[in-house]
Every structure is written in structure tokens, then in C-alpha cells.
Amino acid sequence: MSGKRIAIIGAGPIGLEVALYARLRDFEVVVLEQGTVAANVRSWGHVRLFSPFGINSSEWGRAAQPAADLPATEALLTGAEFSERYLLPLSQHSLLQGCIHENTRVVTIGKRHFWKGDAIGSRSRLGSPFTLLTESASSGEELIEADFVLDCSGTFGNHNWLGDGGVPAIGERQLSKRIDYCLPDIAGKDRSRFVGGRTLVIGSGYSAATAIVALGELIQQDSATEVFWLTRKATDTPLATIDGDTLRGRVDLTARANELAANPDSQINWLKASCVRQIETDDDGNIQVTVEQVTIEENAEQGGSTCKVVPVDNVIANVGYHPDRSLYEELQVHECYASQGPMKLAAALMGETSADCMTQSSPATDTLKNPEPGFFILGAKSYGRDSRFLLRIGLEQIQSAFDLIAAEAA
Ligand SMILES: Cc1cc2nc3c(=O)[nH]c(=O)nc-3n(C[C@H](O)[C@H](O)[C@H](O)COP(=O)(O)OP(=O)(O)OC[C@H]3O[C@@H](n4cnc5c(N)ncnc54)[C@H](O)[C@@H]3O)c2cc1C
């Protein structure tokens, strides 16, 4: 593989692991990162990972660093610790020197002399290099060529909308700068925004639960703090519990968040079977959220819904993320119409019935194949809107992708 050029988009955990793996196999590697190394993981640095360090890191990544500096395999690190103790040192490995270009965004990828509709699904496209249009403050726009492209750009930067059916609520787009679509550090640097105020949290996943538990602690410290927790389904508890869950942190988080929702004295008001219709500000700039709640149980025979206006200071929308598909718009990628992940992998994931992402089986090597030869989507982005992605799966994908690259190059 000596001399073959690989372009990797994103210096997150998977992009960095791929880069080292490729350098160990003598590829020429360029990593293009729109922000800085591990930017997304660091943005949720205050959150503790559920899975232990040993399965979040690769054999080759650990072997490349002095054993004494590595966290224990069973350690449950925060995002910040994972970055500082593993990902940043990995990015500084001598084999990666000069390979990682920070603050360089990939705008789009094409093929030299081949348009999207040319040579459909044909191996002949492999004979022509990929061209990546990049932009950076220092060099402006540039075109970079590569023989293989691995898109590890994640989904974290592209939030879903919080309105019903994924459509923006009325006014949401105009007020989006006042909405937290990520994970604010409620106990730490963002505390002053939340303490003593009214916060609406939307979502029924672990991110929303993390926010609810942190807000529950703020209520203990300042009883003027009040919370509304909106979830869209008419379930008995906001979060589903996983039978036989082996991850202590996840068990505790689920139990605590559900307990806060069930307790009428917790000052966490759970609005189930609800959605947001409108977000606006009053004359003083305060946020007013119109919440629609489907009438259930005793009013079931009447059906319908009721609307009420909830005045709040903060809105946290933990409603998921989706992939940026504009990067490969000019390539031949077969996407799933539901998850927007690459089709073969998405089809395999649809057959995965376990409620626990930890017990999911690794999709077969072939599921990483696209109609576009030489182009692979790895890491969180490969799951599209499906939130079950785990680093363990991403690390296995790397070895599979290189098996496919070796077969394609042969
Ligand atoms: C709060 C939270 C907790 C999690 N906990 C766990 C856990 O316990 N265990 C587990 O296995 N998984 C966990 N995950 C899921 C997953 O492992 C992480 O999301 C992980 O960061 C995914 O790694 P990645 O490299 O695929 O993507 P990311 O970490 O999102 O990295 C993508 C990189 O690509 C860059 N990028 C994006 N677009 C471009 C572009 N156009 N040009 C150049 N660069 C670009 C971004 O800046 C970023 O640096 C968690 C996720 C979250 C959000």
C-alpha cells in the first residue's frame, strides 16, 4: 500500500485511530479536521462515558503510547479525560507528524473527471483520484487528491429540529442560538445560566437524562430552579430500562432520571406525549414555548390535544443528530431512507433487535461497502441518525475497511 494516499475527514476518536492504523500500513495520510483534535468529545468533556477505556481504545493506539501513561482498561473516563489522556497523545504520535490539518473543513468530495452519474457502480471510478475541496482561514480554498477517502466526520455538529415530526417548531430557526442542542455543563461552567431559572428539556435519551439529573442537583442547591421535561411518547417512564444492563453508570442515570420525573416534589415536571409547536420571545426577550400534549388515559375517548404556554429561561433540545450528506453529494453513495446511514450497514442495523447497544453484534465487513469504490463512511456517521453507535464498533470497522481497501487495491 506504500504510496497510496488516504484522506480522513475528522480527527475525532475514529478518525485518529484510522490515521494511525493507515500510517502503520505505510499509506500516505492526510487528516482534515474542521476544528481541533477531538473537538466533539471535548465539547461534552464534562460527561462520563458509560463504556470503559479498554473498549473505547484500539490495541494499536494503546501500543503506540507508553503503558504507564494510559488509563486503566476498566476506567470510566469523562470526555475531557479521554481526550487529554488518550486522544491528544495519539494525535501527537511521531507517525502522525504533519498529517493532521486542524481548522480545515472539507466542503465536498468528488472524483477527478468523473461526474456523479458516470460509470455507475463501476470499478473504473477507482482508477481516478478523489478530489476534496477544503477551506481554511490560513489557505482559503484548496483541492486535495486521494486514492481512498474515509469519512469519519461524525454527526454531532448537525442537530435535529425539536418540533413535531422533526420539523422546526414555529420560531425555532430564528431562536436557535438560544437553544442548547448539545450538552451544557450544568454543574460547571454553564451553571449560572440554569441555577434559579426555568429550563425546558426535550428528549428521552441519555443526553436528556444527563441534563435532568444535573438540573435535579441544582434544584437541591437553589429551590427557585424549575424544570419541564418533555418527551413525545406516552410511556410509563421517560427512559426505558434495559433488562440485565451491565453498565453501572447507565443503570444509575436511568433510575435517577426516571425517579425525578415520577416524584411530584422534585420540581421536575414531566410532560409526556407532548411536542413543541412554537417558540417565541415576549417583549422583554423571555422565551415562551407552546407545548401540545395529546390527551391520554381518562380523556382517551375524546381524543385530541391541549396546548399551553410554558415560559422558560433555557431550552435544552437533546433530540439527536444527523449526518452531513453534502460532503458526498457528488459521489455514488446508497443511503438508507430512514437513518440516512449507508444502506448496507443500515439494513444490517435494522435487523439488530437488542435494546442494549452494548450487546449489538458487529456488522459484517461487506456492510461498509458503497457503490462508490474507495469511499467509506466510518464511526458515528456510519450509523446515520441511529444513536446506537459505540466506539468498540468503530474500531472494528477500521480493520474491516482496510480489508476492503486491500481487496479494492489488488
Ligand atoms: C455525550 C456522549 C456520550 C457518549 N458516550 C459513549 C460511550 O460511553 N461509549 C461509546 O462507545 N460511545 C459513546 N458515545 C458515542 C460515540 O462514541 C461518540 O459520539 C464519538 O465521539 C464518535 O466518534 P467519531 O470519531 O465517529 O465522531 P466525532 O467524535 O463526532 O468526530 C468527528 C470529527 O469530524 C470533524 N468534522 C465534522 N465535519 C467535518 C468536515 N466537513 N470537515 C472536517 N472535519 C469535520 C468534527 O469537528 C469532529 O472532530 C457518546 C456520545 C456522546 C455525544
The ligand as a Gaussian input file, in Angstrom:
#p B3LYP/6-31G(d) Opt

LIG

0 1
 C      -22.422000      12.596000      25.350000
 C      -21.975000      11.390000      24.608000
 C      -21.539000      10.284000      25.315000
 C      -21.104000       9.141000      24.643000
 N      -20.683000       8.064000      25.372000
 C      -20.240000       6.970000      24.714000
 C      -19.748000       5.839000      25.455000
 O      -19.778000       5.791000      26.671000
 N      -19.259000       4.792000      24.746000
 C      -19.215000       4.782000      23.385000
 O      -18.728000       3.807000      22.800000
 N      -19.696000       5.807000      22.666000
 C      -20.214000       6.902000      23.291000
 N      -20.688000       7.961000      22.565000
 C      -20.864000       7.807000      21.105000
 C      -19.587000       7.977000      20.232000
 O      -18.601000       7.101000      20.623000
 C      -19.046000       9.384000      20.186000
 O      -20.043000      10.195000      19.604000
 C      -17.737000       9.550000      19.395000
 O      -17.315000      10.879000      19.544000
 C      -17.854000       9.244000      17.901000
 O      -16.573000       9.359000      17.325000
 P      -16.350000       9.796000      15.792000
 O      -14.878000       9.896000      15.612000
 O      -17.106000       8.882000      14.898000
 O      -17.045000      11.228000      15.624000
 P      -16.781000      12.622000      16.367000
 O      -16.196000      12.446000      17.693000
 O      -18.065000      13.354000      16.247000
 O      -15.660000      13.305000      15.456000
 C      -15.930000      13.828000      14.172000
 C      -14.886000      14.889000      13.839000
 O      -15.088000      15.302000      12.483000
 C      -14.965000      16.712000      12.388000
 N      -15.707000      17.170000      11.204000
 C      -17.053000      17.183000      11.010000
 N      -17.351000      17.659000       9.779000
 C      -16.178000      17.958000       9.169000
 C      -15.841000      18.499000       7.899000
 N      -16.767000      18.818000       6.978000
 N      -14.523000      18.699000       7.588000
 C      -13.552000      18.371000       8.512000
 N      -13.825000      17.871000       9.746000
 C      -15.124000      17.652000      10.071000
 C      -15.547000      17.209000      13.713000
 O      -15.087000      18.509000      14.034000
 C      -15.033000      16.145000      14.696000
 O      -13.769000      16.468000      15.242000
 C      -21.121000       9.113000      23.217000
 C      -21.571000      10.241000      22.510000
 C      -21.992000      11.368000      23.182000
 C      -22.468000      12.556000      22.384000

